[in-house]
Amino acid sequence: MDFNDTPEEVTFRKEVNDWLSANATLKDSSADSGYPGTGEEDALTVAKKWAAKLYDSGWACLHWPQEYGGRSSTPIERVIWGQEASKYRIPGGFFEIGQGMAGPVLMMYATEEQKKRYLPPMAKGEEIWCQLFSEPGAGSDLAGLKTKSVLEGDTWIINGQKIWTSGAHFSDFAI
């Protein structure tokens, strides 16, 4: 198996590097190599600005189709992006549930009206999503969940037990 980049992948890697070098800071052993956002701006503000920059430059949601604000990248292009981006101090951690889980589900099952409402702000990093399906005794195993919701009139009554949800305090929506 040949693990060398094809000519197209070499071109893509250069495009990634050119953009990252113009828009992000290289990790440096003499500097903090963690995520930015510990100074004047908090991590969430920095991450939202970064997500908007990605979106405006056509680098957001590499795995999403272009029609929904993504790049329609191939799997190897996503690997190349990850390899190259790992060399830079890039904020993250806030958008994975929305862009990686909720967005693809909405693309498959939502109405066009719902897609137009939720996907653009998700891709731009304007709205944050978390997941709500972990429970004591089940973890994130959906088959083991015990929480139930019942529609009573115009109100959904939800009964179950929840211990924690990562990122809930930052989130606008949940799945």
C-alpha positions in Angstrom: 0.0 0.0 0.0 1.3 3.4 -1.0 0.9 6.0 1.8 2.4 8.8 -0.2 0.1 11.7 -1.3 -1.2 11.6 -4.9 -0.5 14.8 -6.9 -4.1 15.9 -6.1 -3.5 15.3 -2.4 -0.2 17.2 -2.5 -2.1 20.2 -4.0 -4.8 19.9 -1.4 -2.2 19.7 1.5 -0.5 22.8 0.1 -3.9 24.6 0.0 -4.6 23.6 3.6 -1.1 24.7 4.8 -1.3 28.0 2.9 -4.7 28.8 4.6 -3.7 27.6 8.0 -0.3 29.5 8.0 -2.2 32.7 7.1 -5.0 32.2 9.7 -3.6 30.3 12.7 -0.6 30.2 14.9 1.8 27.3 14.8 2.3 25.3 17.9 5.7 26.1 19.4 7.5 24.2 22.2 8.4 27.5 23.8 4.8 28.7 23.9 1.6 27.3 25.2 0.5 24.8 22.6 -3.0 24.4 24.0 -6.2 26.0 22.6 -6.2 29.8 22.5 -8.8 31.6 24.6 -7.2 32.0 28.0 -6.4 35.7 27.7 -8.7 38.6 27.1 -11.2 36.5 25.2 -12.7 33.3 26.6 -12.4 30.0 24.8 -16.0 30.1 23.5 -15.6 33.5 22.0 -12.3 32.5 20.3 -13.9 29.2 19.0 -16.9 31.0 17.6 -14.7 33.5 15.7 -12.5 30.6 14.4 -15.7 28.7 13.2 -16.9 31.8 11.4 -13.5 32.3 9.8 -13.6 28.6 8.6 -17.1 29.1 7.3 -16.4 32.3 5.5 -13.3 30.8 3.9 -14.9 27.5 2.8 -13.2 25.3 5.3 -16.1 24.6 7.7 -17.6 21.2 8.0 -15.3 19.4 5.6 -17.5 16.3 5.7 -20.8 18.2 4.9 -22.1 18.6 1.4 -21.5 22.1 -0.1 -25.2 22.7 -0.3 -25.4 22.7 3.5 -22.3 24.9 4.1 -19.6 22.2 4.0 -16.8 21.4 1.6 -17.8 18.0 0.3 -14.3 16.8 1.1 -13.1 13.2 0.6 -12.2 11.1 3.6 -8.4 11.5 2.7 -8.8 15.2 2.5 -10.3 15.2 6.0 -7.3 13.2 7.2 -4.9 15.7 5.5 -6.7 18.6 7.1 -6.5 16.9 10.5 -2.8 16.2 10.0 -2.0 19.7 9.1 -4.3 21.4 11.6 -2.7 19.4 14.4 0.4 21.6 13.9 -1.5 24.7 14.9 -3.1 26.2 18.0 -6.8 25.9 16.9 -9.8 26.3 19.2 -12.2 23.5 19.3 -14.4 21.3 21.3 -17.6 23.2 21.1 -19.0 22.2 17.7 -18.4 18.5 17.4 -21.8 17.3 18.5 -23.6 19.7 16.2 -21.4 19.4 13.2 -20.5 15.8 13.7 -23.8 14.3 14.9 -26.8 16.5 14.8 -26.0 18.1 11.4 -25.7 14.8 9.5 -28.9 13.6 11.1 -30.7 16.8 10.1 -29.4 16.4 6.5 -30.9 12.9 6.3 -34.2 13.4 8.1 -35.2 17.0 8.6 -37.6 19.0 6.4 -36.1 21.6 4.1 -37.4 24.3 6.4 -35.6 22.7 9.4 -32.4 22.3 7.4 -32.5 26.0 6.4 -33.1 27.0 10.0 -30.5 24.8 11.8 -27.7 23.9 9.5 -26.2 27.3 8.5 -25.8 28.6 12.1 -24.4 25.1 13.1 -21.8 25.3 10.3 -20.9 28.9 11.1 -20.4 28.1 14.8 -23.2 30.4 15.8 -25.2 27.8 17.7 -23.8 24.9 19.8 -25.4 21.5 20.3 -24.9 18.9 23.0 -26.1 15.3 23.3 -28.6 14.3 26.0 -28.7 10.5 25.7 -26.3 9.4 28.4 -27.9 7.9 31.6 -26.8 6.0 34.7 -26.5 2.4 33.8 -26.6 3.0 30.0 -23.9 5.5 29.2 -24.6 6.5 25.6 -26.1 3.2 24.7 -29.4 4.3 23.1 -30.9 0.8 23.5 -30.4 1.0 27.3 -32.0 4.4 27.9 -34.9 4.6 30.2 -36.0 8.2 29.8 -39.4 8.5 28.2 -41.4 11.5 26.8 -45.2 11.6 26.6 -47.2 14.3 24.9 -49.9 15.6 27.2 -51.9 18.2 25.4 -49.4 20.7 24.0 -46.7 19.8 26.4 -44.1 17.0 26.3 -43.6 15.4 29.8 -40.1 13.9 30.1 -39.3 11.5 32.8 -35.9 9.9 33.4 -32.6 10.4 35.1 -29.6 12.5 33.9 -26.3 12.9 35.8 -24.4 15.2 33.4 -24.1 16.5 29.9 -20.8 17.7 28.5 -21.1 21.2 27.1 -24.8 21.7 28.1 -23.9 25.1 29.8 -22.6 26.4 26.4 -25.3 24.8 24.2 -28.3 26.3 22.4 -29.8 23.0 21.4 -29.5 19.3 22.2 -30.1 16.0 20.5 
